[in-house]
Amino acid sequence: MKDIFVLMEHRRGDMRDVSVEMLSGAGKLGGTVVAVLLGKDVDAFADKAAGFADKVLYVNDAMFENFNSALYQKALSALIKEHGPGVVLMGNTAQGVDLAPALAVELEAPLVTDVTAMEMDGEKPKPTRTFYGGKLDAHLTMKDADLYILTIREATFVADEPSKSGEIVKTDNPVSEDVAYRKFLEYVEPEIGDVDITQSTLLVGVGRGIREDKNLPVVEELAQAMGADLAASRAVVDAGWLPSDRQVGISGKTVKPKLYLAVGISGAFQHVTGMKGSEVIVAINKDPDAPIFGIADYGIVDDLFKVVPKLAEKIKELKGA
Amino acid sequence: MNMVVCVKRVPDTADSEVHIDASGKDIDKSRLSFGINEYDNYAVEEAIQIKERLEGNVTVISLGGKESDEVIRMALAKGGDEAIRLEDDAFAGGDALAVAKALAAAIKGLEYDMVFAGSLADDDGYAAVPVALAELLGVPHATYVKKVEILEPGKKAKVGRELEGGLMEVLEIDMPCVLGIQSGINEPRYASFKGIKQAAKKEIALKSAADLGLDASDLGEAGSWAVLEQFTPPVVGEMAEMLEGEPEETAAKLAAILKEKGLV
């Protein structure tokens, strides 16, 4: 079997978890696992990767200090042509999604994105991914090719304990000059709001099911009765109904309250990632197949506009008692 | 500034039950409502806002059957100028690559400074079309874009990409370019009655695979990266304990559980 390349993802001095997860998962597919690390003075990441990989290809150059998909594409394309791996894995992250489709087109390699499970059929990956916001799993067959590219959803593979001591091969940068057409400028931190929901003990999470911002008082009243803070799914923040510092999920915050009461939230992966560590999860949703019920401890399938006011009432009664 | 916006008509499944059909490779769409892919709606708004600030032209493009006209006309009603629909039976079954090839073939013939597309489609969630399209066109790209500032019309823009945790990566990009637009970048407008009336009269240019110079190997399953073999319901963990009854009862049960656990 040909080698498996795994692209290491790092940002501002941290190697991101998906990197080690992918190395661990790739180790179970068969074949030699090669960690590809592009960065500036990130020897510590090379050492870490070596604990999970058979080999680390490490390109140390100032042009890789921050991610730039144009430069990553040039470097990866050259390394792939030189070493001839059969599979390339990268995270289905803001980095991977900005890079993989262009690399796949350039190399005429089949790509499947946002993979949630995969096995090998000889040299060929058989990936599974989700459709319709996680409501269905899709099983795919890739076109025959010499090289396959897959972007892997975070937490698809479980990170092992380090058990290897792969050789770290310091490699000359195959990219001779920086590109002018796309330049990294800076990072901008998210805005900070009035409530830090990562510190809240009780959260009521509001989703698309609330339908209009004029319905917000329904959940606000419940939150007030409980002494909880309001959190939100992406849809609610995108619509401008609650500020972005209330957003829970991949592009928002990760919360671990004692109770997360999800109201009108279907439970797409992007949201669940940010709240699955909550101690108790309760979901109220009218769709019995909503994925949120798969991670909740307690569920009510009903119209939130009927249940939530009743719940607020009952909690007030209990608290008064 | 000449801009192109790619839009897709998709079923609204966020708030509905989804059932696999008899083929096992599609869903039963008979009871679903359809509309513009949410991310594309933000892409349309971004293009129209730039046109209003800097003047220019917005061409709306979609791959799909006649039913996609409704989505195209809504984008025209909001401020789009021209429209192209790519229609061919041979497009059926294509994934993000096949779609990007058809879009690239249509856009190559246009004068454009910026191409906008939703960063992700609500149905397949591939998130690959904008980036693949840029590579096929041979122009720079950025996706997950949540801020666009035109530095020099037709030449240079500053864009912010949304990263994990809400961090923004700011970069400078040359035009022409393709931007994958993230939801929440702006506040999409509603079309005016006057706009809707005017859009109803606009012509939507139709292009077939042959018009675009595409051959069989670019189209449908043959032009795709992968083929969908089967849909299955997702594997769920241990299901929640479901509380049954009328709202009065379920609310009382839940309140009692929360009280017992010391959560309220």
Chai-1 contact restraints between the chains, C-beta under 6 A:
chainA,res_idxA,chainB,res_idxB,connection_type,confidence,min_distance_angstrom,max_distance_angstrom,comment,restraint_id
A,A94,B,Y144,contact,1.0,0.0,6.0,A-B,restraint_1
A,A94,B,L163,contact,1.0,0.0,6.0,A-B,restraint_2
A,V97,B,A127,contact,1.0,0.0,6.0,A-B,restraint_3
A,D98,B,T143,contact,1.0,0.0,6.0,A-B,restraint_4
A,P101,B,A128,contact,1.0,0.0,6.0,A-B,restraint_5
A,P101,B,V131,contact,1.0,0.0,6.0,A-B,restraint_6
A,P101,B,A132,contact,1.0,0.0,6.0,A-B,restraint_7
A,A102,B,V131,contact,1.0,0.0,6.0,A-B,restraint_8
A,A102,B,E135,contact,1.0,0.0,6.0,A-B,restraint_9
A,V105,B,A132,contact,1.0,0.0,6.0,A-B,restraint_10
A,V105,B,E135,contact,1.0,0.0,6.0,A-B,restraint_11
A,V105,B,L136,contact,1.0,0.0,6.0,A-B,restraint_12
A,E106,B,E135,contact,1.0,0.0,6.0,A-B,restraint_13
A,P110,B,W225,contact,1.0,0.0,6.0,A-B,restraint_14
A,P110,B,A226,contact,1.0,0.0,6.0,A-B,restraint_15
A,L111,B,W225,contact,1.0,0.0,6.0,A-B,restraint_16
A,V112,B,A226,contact,1.0,0.0,6.0,A-B,restraint_17
A,T113,B,Y126,contact,1.0,0.0,6.0,A-B,restraint_18
A,T113,B,A127,contact,1.0,0.0,6.0,A-B,restraint_19
A,T113,B,A128,contact,1.0,0.0,6.0,A-B,restraint_20
A,F131,B,D124,contact,1.0,0.0,6.0,A-B,restraint_21
A,Y132,B,T13,contact,1.0,0.0,6.0,A-B,restraint_22
A,Y132,B,V18,contact,1.0,0.0,6.0,A-B,restraint_23
A,K135,B,V18,contact,1.0,0.0,6.0,A-B,restraint_24
A,L136,B,F231,contact,1.0,0.0,6.0,A-B,restraint_25
A,D137,B,T232,contact,1.0,0.0,6.0,A-B,restraint_26
A,D137,B,P234,contact,1.0,0.0,6.0,A-B,restraint_27
A,A138,B,L228,contact,1.0,0.0,6.0,A-B,restraint_28
A,A138,B,F231,contact,1.0,0.0,6.0,A-B,restraint_29
A,H139,B,E229,contact,1.0,0.0,6.0,A-B,restraint_30
A,H139,B,Q230,contact,1.0,0.0,6.0,A-B,restraint_31
A,L140,B,A226,contact,1.0,0.0,6.0,A-B,restraint_32
A,L140,B,L228,contact,1.0,0.0,6.0,A-B,restraint_33
A,T141,B,V227,contact,1.0,0.0,6.0,A-B,restraint_34
A,T141,B,E229,contact,1.0,0.0,6.0,A-B,restraint_35
A,M142,B,A226,contact,1.0,0.0,6.0,A-B,restraint_36
A,Y181,B,P140,contact,1.0,0.0,6.0,A-B,restraint_37
A,Y181,B,D174,contact,1.0,0.0,6.0,A-B,restraint_38
A,R182,B,P140,contact,1.0,0.0,6.0,A-B,restraint_39
A,R182,B,I173,contact,1.0,0.0,6.0,A-B,restraint_40
A,K183,B,E172,contact,1.0,0.0,6.0,A-B,restraint_41
A,F184,B,L171,contact,1.0,0.0,6.0,A-B,restraint_42
A,L185,B,V170,contact,1.0,0.0,6.0,A-B,restraint_43
A,L185,B,L171,contact,1.0,0.0,6.0,A-B,restraint_44
A,L185,B,E172,contact,1.0,0.0,6.0,A-B,restraint_45
A,E186,B,V170,contact,1.0,0.0,6.0,A-B,restraint_46
A,Y187,B,L167,contact,1.0,0.0,6.0,A-B,restraint_47
A,V188,B,M168,contact,1.0,0.0,6.0,A-B,restraint_48
A,V188,B,V170,contact,1.0,0.0,6.0,A-B,restraint_49
A,P190,B,G166,contact,1.0,0.0,6.0,A-B,restraint_50
A,R208,B,A14,contact,1.0,0.0,6.0,A-B,restraint_51
A,M226,B,V264,contact,1.0,0.0,6.0,A-B,restraint_52
A,D238,B,S183,contact,1.0,0.0,6.0,A-B,restraint_53
A,D238,B,G184,contact,1.0,0.0,6.0,A-B,restraint_54
A,I250,B,E164,contact,1.0,0.0,6.0,A-B,restraint_55
A,S251,B,E162,contact,1.0,0.0,6.0,A-B,restraint_56
A,S251,B,G166,contact,1.0,0.0,6.0,A-B,restraint_57
A,G252,B,G166,contact,1.0,0.0,6.0,A-B,restraint_58
A,L259,B,L263,contact,1.0,0.0,6.0,A-B,restraint_59
A,D287,B,E17,contact,1.0,0.0,6.0,A-B,restraint_60
A,D289,B,E17,contact,1.0,0.0,6.0,A-B,restraint_61
A,F293,B,M239,contact,1.0,0.0,6.0,A-B,restraint_62
A,F293,B,A240,contact,1.0,0.0,6.0,A-B,restraint_63
A,G294,B,V236,contact,1.0,0.0,6.0,A-B,restraint_64
A,G294,B,G237,contact,1.0,0.0,6.0,A-B,restraint_65
A,A296,B,A240,contact,1.0,0.0,6.0,A-B,restraint_66
A,D297,B,A240,contact,1.0,0.0,6.0,A-B,restraint_67
A,Y298,B,A240,contact,1.0,0.0,6.0,A-B,restraint_68
A,Y298,B,E241,contact,1.0,0.0,6.0,A-B,restraint_69
A,G299,B,A240,contact,1.0,0.0,6.0,A-B,restraint_70
A,G299,B,M242,contact,1.0,0.0,6.0,A-B,restraint_71
A,I300,B,L243,contact,1.0,0.0,6.0,A-B,restraint_72
A,I300,B,T250,contact,1.0,0.0,6.0,A-B,restraint_73
A,D302,B,P247,contact,1.0,0.0,6.0,A-B,restraint_74
A,K306,B,P247,contact,1.0,0.0,6.0,A-B,restraint_75
A,V307,B,P247,contact,1.0,0.0,6.0,A-B,restraint_76
A,V307,B,A251,contact,1.0,0.0,6.0,A-B,restraint_77
A,K310,B,P247,contact,1.0,0.0,6.0,A-B,restraint_78
A,K310,B,E248,contact,1.0,0.0,6.0,A-B,restraint_79
A,K310,B,A251,contact,1.0,0.0,6.0,A-B,restraint_80
A,L311,B,A251,contact,1.0,0.0,6.0,A-B,restraint_81
A,L311,B,L254,contact,1.0,0.0,6.0,A-B,restraint_82
A,K314,B,A251,contact,1.0,0.0,6.0,A-B,restraint_83
A,K314,B,A252,contact,1.0,0.0,6.0,A-B,restraint_84
A,K314,B,A255,contact,1.0,0.0,6.0,A-B,restraint_85
A,I315,B,A255,contact,1.0,0.0,6.0,A-B,restraint_86
A,I315,B,V264,contact,1.0,0.0,6.0,A-B,restraint_87
A,L318,B,A255,contact,1.0,0.0,6.0,A-B,restraint_88
A,L318,B,K259,contact,1.0,0.0,6.0,A-B,restraint_89
